[in-house]
Amino acid sequence: MPVVPAKPLLILLLLGLLSAVPGRAQTGGARHTFTRSAHLMGSHFTFTVVAENDSAGQRALRAGLLEVRRIDRLMSFWDSTSEVVRINRLAGVRPVAVSAETFDLINRTLRLSQLSDGAFDITFASADKLYKFDRQAHASLPDSAAVRASVRRIGWQKIKLDAAQRTVFLPEKGMRINLAGILQGYGLRRAKQVLDKMGIKGGLMNGSGDIYCWGRQADGSLWRVAIGDPDHPRSVAAWIDVTDVAVVTAGNYEQYFTVGGQVYGHIINPHTGYPSVGLRSVTIICPDVELADGLDEVVFVKGPTAGLAFINGLKNVDCTLITDDNRTLVSKGMKLNYYHGSTTMRP
């Protein structure tokens, strides 16, 4: 699971959007495109909506971004007033009553933990901070005994939920939960619900690499999302034209350290306490942005072979993986458009 909330940005190739000034409209027939950005959840968010006029577009952008901000304050690992912080402060002391929203999201993360055999685990935050992902060469990994000790409090099965009282209890002192691995996706899902109620029929939301799009662009075309090349962060390896879907990416090429030439990224295996290895980038495509946000880390933890098999066993979910040795692997239903004659491998 990630120790920090930021994720690598996907490069967007939206028709007419590359030259757009945030907050200004791009015309396309009788409809217009409006864009606004904000710093939320420790990351850069950019929302784009298609609306009939400036008033409707700007009102929708404000409402969508405010919804993400509300969720961040409610469930942030860092905000001292959040419900997650209260749960963590009272670990080993007593259950904490929370909102239905927080309770339900935690409950869904536990179902994902069960489905993934613990590859996704919000109690990863219980581990001691042993790593510094500073893009520097380190002499060695932490002592194995220290790593084993750091993960003793990890375990999603330990979380006690009481649906009748709507409480969450961490039974051991020092236990902590962190929803960073799924919170951006959840925020985008809730923002989309807000925009639906406002009558916005098309848009694309990007939360630091978590992308959720629906409807069409102002000119009627699909949304074009490009997948970056880990070796060249501002270049494009492949792209897809999509709508009504989430495209979510996690990678180890922005937050990492190296030991003996091996890159260790920020996604930690909750079973071992060590950074996950074997993959440089994971992109998940599925209709549910919240689920996609969690699945990219599941695949990272499971590794190329088991991760790809896991995705192939799910309905309406696809992925593309870039391995440590620069192979591109795709799930059985994945279809990408590649630049420069890139090739892919299927199991």
C-alpha positions in Angstrom: 0.0 0.0 0.0 1.3 3.6 -0.6 2.9 5.5 2.1 2.0 8.8 0.4 -1.1 9.7 -1.4 0.4 11.0 -4.6 0.3 8.9 -7.8 2.1 9.4 -11.1 0.2 11.6 -13.6 -1.1 10.1 -16.8 -0.6 12.3 -19.8 -3.9 13.5 -21.2 -4.5 14.0 -24.9 -8.0 15.5 -25.0 -9.0 17.0 -28.3 -8.8 20.8 -27.9 -7.7 20.6 -24.3 -3.9 20.8 -24.5 -4.0 24.5 -25.2 -6.8 25.2 -22.8 -6.4 27.8 -20.1 -7.9 26.6 -16.8 -11.3 28.0 -16.2 -11.8 29.1 -19.8 -14.1 27.5 -22.4 -13.2 25.6 -25.5 -16.0 25.7 -28.0 -17.4 22.8 -29.9 -20.7 23.3 -31.6 -23.4 24.4 -29.2 -21.6 22.9 -26.2 -18.4 24.1 -24.4 -15.6 22.6 -22.4 -14.6 24.1 -19.0 -11.6 23.2 -17.0 -10.4 24.0 -13.4 -7.6 22.6 -11.2 -7.0 22.5 -7.5 -4.6 20.9 -5.0 -6.6 18.3 -3.0 -5.7 15.2 -1.1 -2.0 16.1 -1.4 -2.3 15.9 -5.2 -3.1 17.8 -8.3 -6.7 17.5 -9.5 -8.0 18.8 -12.8 -11.7 18.6 -13.7 -13.1 19.1 -17.2 -16.8 19.4 -17.9 -18.9 19.9 -21.0 -21.7 22.4 -20.4 -24.0 24.7 -22.4 -22.7 27.9 -21.0 -20.0 29.5 -18.7 -22.3 29.8 -15.7 -23.3 26.1 -15.7 -19.7 25.0 -16.4 -18.1 27.0 -13.6 -20.8 26.1 -11.1 -20.3 22.4 -11.8 -16.5 22.7 -11.5 -16.7 24.4 -8.2 -19.2 21.9 -6.8 -17.2 18.9 -8.0 -14.0 20.1 -6.5 -15.6 21.1 -3.3 -17.0 17.6 -2.9 -13.5 16.1 -3.1 -12.3 18.7 -0.6 -15.1 17.7 1.8 -14.2 14.0 1.5 -10.5 14.8 2.1 -11.4 16.6 5.4 -13.7 13.8 6.5 -11.2 10.9 5.9 -7.7 12.3 5.6 -4.8 10.6 7.3 -3.3 14.0 7.9 -6.1 16.3 9.0 -6.3 16.3 12.8 -10.1 16.7 12.7 -10.8 13.8 10.3 -12.7 10.7 11.3 -9.7 8.5 10.3 -7.4 10.4 12.6 -9.9 9.9 15.5 -10.0 6.2 14.8 -6.2 6.0 14.9 -5.9 8.1 18.1 -8.2 5.7 19.9 -6.6 2.5 18.7 -6.5 0.0 21.6 -8.8 2.3 23.7 -12.3 2.2 22.4 -14.5 2.1 19.3 -15.2 5.3 17.4 -18.6 6.3 16.0 -18.2 7.6 12.4 -20.4 8.8 9.6 -22.2 6.3 7.4 -20.0 7.4 4.6 -16.7 6.6 6.4 -18.1 3.3 7.8 -19.3 2.1 4.4 -16.0 3.0 2.6 -13.9 1.2 5.3 -16.3 -1.8 5.0 -15.7 -1.9 1.2 -11.9 -1.8 1.6 -12.2 -4.9 3.8 -14.1 -6.7 1.1 -11.3 -5.8 -1.4 -8.7 -7.0 1.2 -10.6 -10.3 1.3 -10.9 -10.6 -2.4 -7.2 -9.8 -2.9 -5.9 -12.1 -0.1 -4.7 -9.1 1.8 -2.8 -7.4 -1.1 -4.9 -4.3 -0.4 -4.8 -3.4 3.3 -5.6 0.0 4.9 -3.8 -1.0 8.1 -0.5 -0.7 6.2 -0.2 2.6 8.0 0.5 0.6 11.2 4.0 -0.2 10.0 6.8 1.9 11.2 8.3 4.3 8.7 11.4 2.5 7.6 11.9 3.9 4.1 12.7 7.2 2.5 11.5 7.4 -1.1 13.9 10.2 -2.1 15.1 9.0 -5.5 18.5 8.4 -4.1 20.8 5.4 -3.9 20.8 3.7 -0.5 23.4 1.5 1.0 21.0 -1.3 1.9 17.4 -2.2 2.8 16.5 -1.9 6.5 17.4 -4.7 8.9 15.1 -7.7 8.3 14.2 -7.9 12.0 13.1 -4.2 12.0 11.0 -4.9 8.9 9.3 -7.9 10.6 8.6 -5.9 13.7 7.2 -3.0 11.7 4.4 -5.1 10.2 3.2 -6.9 13.3 0.3 -4.5 13.8 -0.8 -4.8 10.1 -3.8 -6.9 9.4 -7.2 -5.9 7.9 -8.9 -8.8 9.7 -8.1 -7.1 13.0 -10.4 -4.1 12.3 -13.7 -4.4 14.2 -16.8 -2.9 12.6 -20.1 -2.6 14.4 -22.9 -1.9 11.9 -25.6 -1.4 14.5 -23.5 1.3 16.4 -21.7 2.3 13.2 -18.3 2.2 15.0 -14.8 1.3 13.9 -12.3 -0.1 16.4 -8.6 -0.8 16.0 -7.9 -3.3 18.9 -4.2 -2.8 19.2 -2.4 0.4 20.3 -0.2 1.7 17.5 -2.5 0.4 14.8 -3.4 2.9 12.2 -5.5 3.0 9.0 -4.9 5.1 5.9 -7.4 5.3 3.1 -5.0 6.9 0.7 -5.0 3.8 -1.6 -8.6 4.3 -2.5 -9.6 7.8 -1.4 -8.9 9.6 -4.6 -11.0 7.2 -6.5 -13.8 7.5 -4.0 -13.6 11.3 -4.2 -14.0 11.2 -8.0 -16.9 8.8 -7.7 -18.7 11.2 -5.3 -17.8 14.2 -7.4 -19.4 12.5 -10.5 -22.6 12.0 -8.5 -22.7 15.7 -7.7 -22.2 16.6 -11.4 -24.8 14.1 -12.5 -27.4 15.9 -10.3 -26.4 19.2 -11.9 -27.1 17.8 -15.3 -23.5 17.6 -16.6 -23.6 15.0 -19.4 -19.9 14.8 -20.2 -16.6 15.3 -18.4 -13.2 14.0 -17.4 -11.8 14.2 -13.9 -8.1 13.6 -13.2 -6.9 13.1 -9.6 -3.1 12.7 -10.0 -3.4 9.8 -12.4 -6.8 8.6 -11.3 -9.0 9.4 -14.3 -12.8 9.1 -14.6 -14.6 10.1 -17.8 -18.2 10.0 -19.0 -20.3 11.2 -21.9 -18.5 12.9 -24.8 -16.3 15.9 -25.5 -17.9 19.1 -26.8 -17.4 18.0 -30.4 -19.0 14.6 -29.8 -15.7 12.6 -29.8 -14.6 10.1 -27.1 -12.1 11.1 -24.4 -8.5 10.2 -25.3 -6.3 9.1 -22.5 -2.6 8.4 -23.0 -0.4 6.2 -20.9 3.0 7.5 -20.1 6.4 5.8 -20.7 8.1 5.2 -17.3 11.5 5.9 -19.0 10.3 9.3 -20.3 7.7 10.7 -17.8 6.5 13.4 -20.2 6.2 11.2 -23.2 3.4 8.8 -24.4 3.7 5.0 -24.8 0.1 4.3 -25.8 -3.4 5.7 -25.8 -7.1 4.7 -25.7 -10.3 6.4 -26.7 -12.9 5.8 -23.9 -16.0 7.0 -22.2 -17.9 6.0 -19.0 -14.9 4.4 -17.6 -12.0 4.9 -15.1 -8.4 4.7 -16.2 -6.1 4.6 -13.1 -2.3 4.3 -13.0 0.2 3.6 -10.2 4.0 3.6 -10.8 7.3 3.3 -9.0 9.1 5.9 -11.1 8.3 9.0 -9.2 8.7 8.0 -5.5 11.4 5.4 -5.0 15.0 4.7 -3.9 17.6 2.3 -5.2 19.8 -0.4 -3.6 22.4 -2.0 -5.7 20.7 -0.7 -8.9 17.3 -2.2 -7.9 14.4 0.3 -7.8 12.2 0.1 -4.8 8.9 2.1 -5.2 6.5 3.5 -2.6 3.9 0.7 -2.7 4.6 -1.6 0.2 3.7 -5.3 0.4 1.6 -5.5 3.6 2.5 -9.2 4.0 6.3 -8.6 4.1 6.8 -4.9 4.9 9.1 -4.6 1.9 8.5 -2.4 -1.2 6.8 -4.4 -4.0 9.1 -5.2 -6.9 8.6 -6.6 -10.4 6.5 -3.8 -11.9 7.2 -0.3 -12.9 3.7 0.7 -13.9 0.1 -0.6 -13.6 -2.9 0.8 -15.4 -6.4 -0.4 -14.5 -9.4 0.2 -16.7 -12.9 -0.5 -15.3 -16.2 1.3 -14.9 -15.8 1.8 -11.1 -13.1 4.4 -10.3 -13.1 3.6 -6.7 -12.4 -0.1 -7.4 -9.8 0.8 -10.0 -8.0 3.0 -7.5 -7.6 0.0 -5.2 -6.8 -2.6 -7.9 -3.7 -0.9 -9.2 -2.0 -1.5 -5.8 -3.3 -5.0 -5.6 -1.6 -5.8 -8.9 1.6 -4.1 -7.7 1.7 -6.2 -4.6 0.9 -9.4 -6.3 3.5 -8.9 -9.1 3.3 -9.4 -12.8 2.2 -13.0 -13.1 -0.2 -13.3 -10.1 -1.4 -9.7 -10.7 -2.3 -10.3 -14.3 -4.0 -13.6 -13.4 -6.0 -11.8 -10.7 -7.3 -9.2 -13.2 -8.1 -11.8 -15.8 -10.4 -13.4 -13.2 -12.5 -10.3 -12.8 -15.4 -9.1 -15.0 -15.3 -5.8 -16.8 -11.7 -5.0 -15.6 -8.6 -4.8 -17.8 -5.0 -3.7 -17.2 -1.7 -3.0 -18.8 1.5 -3.6 -16.9 5.1 -2.5 -17.5 7.6 -4.8 -15.8 11.0 -4.0 -14.2 12.6 -5.4 -17.4 10.4 -3.1 -19.6 8.1 -5.8 -20.9 4.5 -4.6 -21.5 1.9 -7.1 -20.4 -1.9 -6.8 -21.0 -5.0 -8.5 -19.8 -7.0 -10.7 -22.1 -9.5 -7.9 -23.0 -7.1 -5.0 -23.2 -6.8 -3.0 -26.4 -4.3 -0.2 -26.7 -3.0 2.0 -29.5 0.8 2.1 -29.4 3.4 4.6 -30.5 6.7 3.7 -32.1 5.8 0.1 -32.9 5.6 -0.9 -29.2 4.7 -4.6 -28.6 2.8 -6.3 -25.9 2.7 -9.8 -24.4 -0.2 -11.8 -23.2 -0.1 -14.8 -20.9 
